[in-house]
Amino acid sequence: MDQKEAELLYRTVEVFIAQDNPVGNGVIKTQLTGDLTNVVANEIVIEINKGAIGQVRRNISQVESTLTSDKNQAAAAAVNVSLYVNIILPDLELRVGSLRRVEMQNALQDLNEAIRAGNSSKATVAGSTITEIISAYENELS
């Protein structure tokens, strides 16, 4: 993949990243449109993942606020949580370890099971676990 292809690919996800990481969005765009020798892949990964973290948090909140009132909306938000977590999961494992990755995968499964069962207590615990792991990972990105 060349730099122009990377720039075009990034445009497909830019709106999701920029929403929660506008500064990082600028860093990524500068690297993808600037001198190729100034591209630092790790910085791009970090900035994309910071944006994804914001999406995870937003959707966890949506699950918690809609589980008792709109199970379908809570289920859709849980799908989004899984999608955004899966974007960051490989890097999360590298930075905080494979045990945390497994804990995250288990928490995602628990969240989905809780929503299907309408179990708000289990959903809250799963959401808290996801948030705690995300916070530990975010600390490693700084």
C-alpha positions in Angstrom: 0.0 0.0 0.0 1.4 3.4 -0.9 0.8 6.6 0.9 -2.0 7.8 -1.3 -3.9 4.5 -0.8 -3.4 4.8 2.9 -4.8 8.3 2.8 -7.9 7.1 0.9 -8.4 4.2 3.2 -8.2 6.5 6.2 -10.9 8.7 4.8 -13.4 5.8 5.2 -12.9 5.8 9.0 -11.9 9.4 9.5 -15.4 10.6 10.7 -15.3 8.0 13.5 -11.8 8.9 14.6 -12.1 12.7 14.3 -15.3 12.7 16.4 -13.4 11.6 19.5 -9.8 12.5 18.6 -9.7 15.7 16.4 -6.1 16.4 17.3 -5.1 12.9 16.4 -7.0 13.1 13.2 -4.9 16.1 12.2 -1.7 14.2 13.1 -2.8 11.3 10.9 -3.8 13.4 8.0 -0.5 15.4 8.1 1.4 12.1 8.1 -0.6 10.6 5.2 -0.3 13.7 3.0 3.2 14.9 4.0 6.7 13.7 3.3 6.8 9.9 3.4 9.9 9.9 5.6 7.9 11.6 8.3 5.3 8.8 8.6 5.5 7.1 12.0 3.2 4.1 11.8 3.0 3.7 15.6 1.7 7.3 15.9 -1.0 6.6 13.4 -2.1 3.4 15.2 -2.2 5.3 18.5 -4.3 8.1 17.1 -6.7 5.8 15.3 -7.1 3.7 18.5 -7.7 6.8 20.7 -10.6 7.7 18.4 -11.9 4.1 18.6 -11.7 4.3 22.4 -14.1 7.3 22.4 -16.5 5.3 20.3 -16.3 2.3 22.7 -17.0 4.6 25.7 -19.9 6.3 23.9 -21.5 3.0 23.0 -21.0 1.5 26.5 -22.9 4.5 27.9 -25.6 4.0 25.4 -26.0 0.3 26.4 -26.3 1.3 30.0 -28.8 4.0 29.3 -31.0 2.0 27.0 -30.9 -1.6 28.3 -34.1 -1.3 30.4 -36.0 1.0 28.0 -35.0 -0.1 24.5 -33.3 -3.6 24.3 -32.9 -3.3 20.5 -31.0 0.0 20.8 -28.8 -1.5 23.6 -28.1 -4.5 21.4 -27.1 -2.2 18.5 -24.8 -0.2 20.8 -23.2 -3.5 22.0 -22.5 -4.5 18.4 -20.8 -1.1 18.0 -18.8 -1.8 21.2 -17.6 -5.1 19.7 -16.7 -3.5 16.4 -14.6 -0.7 17.9 -13.0 -3.0 20.4 -12.0 -5.4 17.6 -10.2 -2.5 15.9 -8.0 -1.9 18.9 -7.7 -5.5 20.2 -4.4 -6.5 18.5 -2.7 -3.4 19.7 -4.3 -3.7 23.1 -2.8 -7.2 23.5 0.6 -5.9 22.5 0.5 -3.1 25.0 -1.3 -4.6 28.0 -1.0 -8.3 27.5 -2.8 -11.4 26.3 -4.6 -11.8 29.6 -6.3 -8.4 29.2 -7.3 -9.3 25.6 -9.0 -12.5 26.9 -10.6 -10.5 29.7 -11.9 -8.1 27.1 -13.3 -10.8 24.9 -15.0 -12.4 27.9 -16.5 -9.1 28.9 -17.8 -8.5 25.3 -19.4 -11.9 25.4 -20.9 -11.2 28.9 -22.3 -7.9 27.6 -24.0 -9.5 24.7 -25.4 -12.3 26.9 -26.7 -9.7 29.4 -28.5 -7.8 26.7 -30.1 -10.9 25.3 -31.3 -11.8 28.8 -32.2 -8.3 29.8 -29.8 -8.6 32.8 -28.8 -5.0 33.6 -26.6 -6.0 36.5 -24.5 -8.3 34.3 -24.4 -5.7 31.6 -23.2 -3.1 34.0 -20.4 -5.4 35.3 -19.3 -6.2 31.7 -19.4 -2.5 30.8 -17.3 -1.6 33.8 -14.8 -4.4 32.9 -14.5 -3.1 29.3 -14.1 0.5 30.5 -11.4 -0.5 33.0 -9.4 -2.4 30.4 -9.8 0.4 28.0 -8.5 2.8 30.6 -5.4 0.7 31.2 -4.8 0.5 27.5 -5.3 4.2 27.1 -2.6 4.8 29.7 -0.2 2.8 27.6 -0.9 5.0 24.6 0.2 8.2 26.3 
